[in-house]
Amino acid sequence: MNDPVIAQKSPCPVNVEAGKTYAWCSCGLSKNQPFCDGSHKGTGFSPTMYTAEKTGTVYFCGCKHSKTGATCDGSHKAL
């Protein structure tokens, strides 16, 4: 698998806790979007770890094409 599956063409708003680490799904196959459930095994993809700096809402990338890693950068608008 060379390209990730587009899970959705919009960001995933998630309330995060400061200091907690989240495993963002980079392959798009997880049934637990936007987080990893291990579905990437054998694809060449691996989860991207994201540690929240502060408690609040983070917009995780849903299209899996963000240039900033786990967070949305608007790349879904070009898909």
C-alpha positions in Angstrom: 0.0 0.0 0.0 1.6 3.2 -1.2 -1.0 5.8 -0.4 -3.2 6.1 2.7 -7.0 5.4 2.5 -9.0 8.7 2.9 -11.0 8.0 6.0 -12.9 11.3 5.6 -12.5 14.6 3.8 -12.7 16.8 6.9 -10.8 17.1 10.2 -11.8 15.1 13.3 -12.3 17.3 16.3 -11.2 15.5 19.5 -11.0 16.8 23.1 -7.5 16.0 24.3 -5.9 16.1 27.7 -2.6 17.9 28.4 0.4 15.5 28.6 -1.5 12.6 27.2 -0.2 10.8 24.0 -2.5 9.7 21.2 -1.7 7.3 18.4 -3.1 8.9 15.2 -3.9 6.5 12.3 -1.8 7.3 9.3 -3.0 4.6 7.0 -6.8 5.3 7.1 -7.8 1.7 7.7 -8.5 2.0 11.5 -12.2 1.5 12.5 -11.4 3.8 15.5 -10.7 7.0 13.5 -8.8 9.2 13.9 -6.8 6.8 16.1 -4.9 3.6 15.4 -6.4 0.2 16.0 -3.6 -1.8 14.5 -5.2 -2.2 11.0 -1.9 -0.9 9.5 -0.1 -4.1 10.0 1.5 -5.3 6.8 0.9 -2.0 5.0 4.2 -0.2 5.6 2.4 2.5 7.6 2.7 3.1 11.3 0.8 5.4 13.7 2.0 8.9 14.4 2.3 9.7 18.1 0.8 13.1 19.2 1.3 14.4 22.7 -1.2 17.2 23.7 0.5 20.3 25.0 -2.7 21.6 26.5 -6.2 20.4 27.3 -8.8 21.3 24.6 -9.9 20.5 21.1 -7.5 19.3 18.5 -8.4 18.9 14.8 -6.8 15.6 13.7 -6.4 15.0 10.0 -9.1 12.8 8.6 -7.9 12.5 5.0 -4.4 11.2 6.0 -2.7 13.6 3.6 -1.7 16.4 6.0 1.8 17.7 5.7 1.8 18.5 9.4 1.4 14.9 10.6 -1.5 14.2 12.9 -3.2 17.6 12.8 -5.3 19.0 9.9 -3.6 21.4 7.6 -6.4 21.7 5.1 -5.0 19.2 2.6 -8.5 17.6 2.3 -9.7 20.6 0.3 -7.5 19.6 -2.6 -8.6 15.9 -2.7 
